[in-house]
Amino acid sequence: MPLPIKFDTNEIFIMVNGIILTLIAVKLLPNRFTYTTSIILYLHKIAVAIVVDHLLAGPPLDLYDVMDTPKFEFFDLIIYFFVYGPFTYIIIYIYDKWFYHKSLFKKIIYLLLITLLNIGSEFIGTKLNIYIYKGWTLYYSIPVYLIVYSTNFYLLKYLKDHESNKGYPKGN
């Protein structure tokens, strides 16, 4: 797995954000889910991000690059495990704590807000050359975020329903 061609602002931004998001997700948030649910939610986002990036950024579409080259590099792995994973975990945590039992309207508002947050984050990423568009635009990302976070929320519901039937204890 190649290292970056040049260690610059995009790698520093990813490292700083990765450390902050991972600390928040792992150390600052109280346990809310079972270990199984936490791991599945975390790995689900990573798997979805890898698959989506492979389909959209790889041949034949080749709509964007992540980081410095079109090839998978070390900092792509850092983004998946220490930025996307914890960031989504925090979003799901907030959803579960404040929106899970709310009306559909409030859930949709939250979904739209986190989509806007992701668009803002992606916009910053384009300015720092984390994402290099070659046919992609921010507008294309809107339905992707809406679908991905909807599936994350559905996965949470499925896992909670399944675990409530099994009586799993929450993590420490």
C-alpha positions as CSV (number, residue, x, y, z in Angstrom):
1,M,0.0,0.0,0.0
2,P,1.7,3.2,-1.2
3,L,2.3,6.2,1.1
4,P,1.4,9.7,-0.1
5,I,3.4,11.2,-2.9
6,K,3.7,14.4,-0.8
7,F,2.7,14.7,2.9
8,D,0.7,18.0,2.9
9,T,-2.5,19.6,4.1
10,N,-4.8,16.8,3.0
11,E,-2.9,14.2,5.0
12,I,-2.6,16.5,8.1
13,F,-6.3,17.3,7.9
14,I,-7.2,13.6,7.8
15,M,-4.9,12.8,10.7
16,V,-6.2,15.6,12.9
17,N,-9.8,14.8,12.1
18,G,-9.3,11.1,12.5
19,I,-7.8,11.6,16.0
20,I,-10.5,14.0,17.1
21,L,-13.4,11.9,15.7
22,T,-12.0,8.6,17.0
23,L,-11.5,10.1,20.5
24,I,-15.1,11.4,20.5
25,A,-16.6,8.2,19.3
26,V,-14.5,5.8,21.5
27,K,-13.7,7.8,24.6
28,L,-16.1,10.7,25.1
29,L,-19.5,9.2,24.2
30,P,-21.0,7.0,26.8
31,N,-21.8,3.5,25.7
32,R,-25.2,3.4,24.1
33,F,-25.1,0.2,22.1
34,T,-24.0,-3.3,22.6
35,Y,-20.5,-4.1,21.4
36,T,-22.0,-6.1,18.6
37,T,-24.1,-3.2,17.4
38,S,-21.3,-0.7,17.7
39,I,-18.9,-2.9,15.7
40,I,-21.5,-3.6,13.0
41,L,-22.5,0.1,12.6
42,Y,-18.8,1.1,12.5
43,L,-17.8,-1.5,10.0
44,H,-21.0,-1.1,7.9
45,K,-20.0,2.6,7.1
46,I,-16.5,1.6,6.2
47,A,-17.7,-1.2,3.9
48,V,-20.2,1.1,2.2
49,A,-17.6,3.8,1.7
50,I,-15.1,1.4,0.2
51,V,-17.7,-0.1,-2.1
52,V,-19.1,3.3,-3.2
53,D,-15.6,4.7,-3.8
54,H,-14.6,1.6,-5.7
55,L,-17.7,1.8,-8.0
56,L,-17.6,5.5,-8.6
57,A,-13.9,6.4,-8.4
58,G,-12.6,3.3,-10.1
59,P,-12.8,2.2,-13.7
60,P,-14.9,2.4,-15.8
61,L,-16.6,5.5,-14.3
62,D,-13.5,7.1,-12.7
63,L,-15.5,10.1,-11.4
64,Y,-13.1,11.3,-8.7
65,D,-9.9,10.4,-6.8
66,V,-9.5,10.2,-3.1
67,M,-6.3,11.8,-1.8
68,D,-3.2,12.2,-4.1
69,T,-3.6,9.4,-6.6
70,P,-6.2,7.3,-8.3
71,K,-4.7,4.3,-6.6
72,F,-5.6,3.1,-3.1
73,E,-3.1,4.5,-0.7
74,F,-2.4,4.4,3.0
75,F,-4.4,7.5,3.8
76,D,-7.4,6.1,2.0
77,L,-7.4,3.5,4.7
78,I,-7.0,6.2,7.4
79,I,-10.0,8.0,6.0
80,Y,-12.2,4.9,6.1
81,F,-11.3,3.7,9.6
82,F,-10.6,6.9,11.5
83,V,-12.8,9.5,9.8
84,Y,-15.8,7.9,8.1
85,G,-16.3,5.2,10.7
86,P,-16.2,7.4,13.8
87,F,-18.1,10.3,12.1
88,T,-21.0,8.0,11.1
89,Y,-21.0,6.4,14.6
90,I,-21.4,9.9,16.1
91,I,-24.2,10.7,13.7
92,I,-26.0,7.4,14.5
93,Y,-25.4,8.0,18.2
94,I,-27.1,11.4,18.1
95,Y,-29.9,9.9,16.0
96,D,-30.5,7.2,18.5
97,K,-30.4,9.5,21.5
98,W,-32.5,12.4,20.2
99,F,-34.4,11.3,17.1
100,Y,-35.0,7.5,17.1
101,H,-38.4,7.8,18.8
102,K,-39.4,11.1,17.2
103,S,-41.8,11.7,14.4
104,L,-40.9,10.9,10.8
105,F,-40.8,14.6,10.0
106,K,-38.1,15.2,12.7
107,K,-36.1,12.2,11.4
108,I,-36.2,13.6,7.9
109,I,-35.1,17.0,9.2
110,Y,-32.1,15.3,10.9
111,L,-31.3,13.4,7.8
112,L,-31.3,16.6,5.7
113,L,-29.1,18.4,8.3
114,I,-26.5,15.6,8.4
115,T,-26.6,15.5,4.6
116,L,-25.8,19.2,4.5
117,L,-23.1,18.7,7.1
118,N,-21.6,16.0,4.9
119,I,-21.8,18.2,1.9
120,G,-20.0,20.9,3.8
121,S,-17.3,18.5,4.9
122,E,-16.9,17.2,1.3
123,F,-16.7,20.8,0.1
124,I,-13.8,21.4,2.5
125,G,-12.3,18.1,1.3
126,T,-12.3,19.3,-2.3
127,K,-10.5,22.5,-1.3
128,L,-7.8,20.5,0.5
129,N,-7.5,18.0,-2.4
130,I,-8.8,15.1,-0.4
131,Y,-11.4,14.6,-3.2
132,I,-10.4,15.4,-6.7
133,Y,-13.4,15.5,-9.0
134,K,-13.1,14.3,-12.5
135,G,-16.8,14.3,-13.5
136,W,-18.4,14.3,-10.0
137,T,-20.0,17.3,-8.3
138,L,-21.2,18.0,-4.8
139,Y,-24.8,17.8,-6.1
140,Y,-24.3,14.1,-6.9
141,S,-23.4,13.4,-3.3
142,I,-26.7,14.6,-1.9
143,P,-28.7,11.4,-2.9
144,V,-25.8,9.2,-1.9
145,Y,-25.7,10.7,1.6
146,L,-29.5,10.5,1.9
147,I,-29.5,6.8,0.9
148,V,-26.4,5.8,3.0
149,Y,-27.7,7.5,6.2
150,S,-31.2,6.1,5.7
151,T,-29.7,2.6,5.4
152,N,-27.6,3.3,8.5
153,F,-30.7,4.3,10.5
154,Y,-32.6,1.3,9.2
155,L,-29.6,-1.0,10.2
156,L,-29.7,0.5,13.7
157,K,-33.4,-0.2,13.9
158,Y,-32.9,-3.8,12.7
159,L,-30.0,-4.4,15.2
160,K,-31.9,-2.9,18.1
161,D,-35.0,-5.0,17.3
162,H,-32.9,-8.1,16.9
163,E,-31.0,-7.6,20.1
164,S,-34.1,-6.8,22.1
165,N,-35.4,-10.2,21.1
166,K,-32.2,-11.8,22.2
167,G,-31.7,-9.9,25.5
168,Y,-28.1,-8.9,24.8
169,P,-26.5,-6.7,27.6
170,K,-25.2,-3.3,26.7
171,G,-21.4,-2.8,26.6
172,N,-19.4,-1.4,29.5
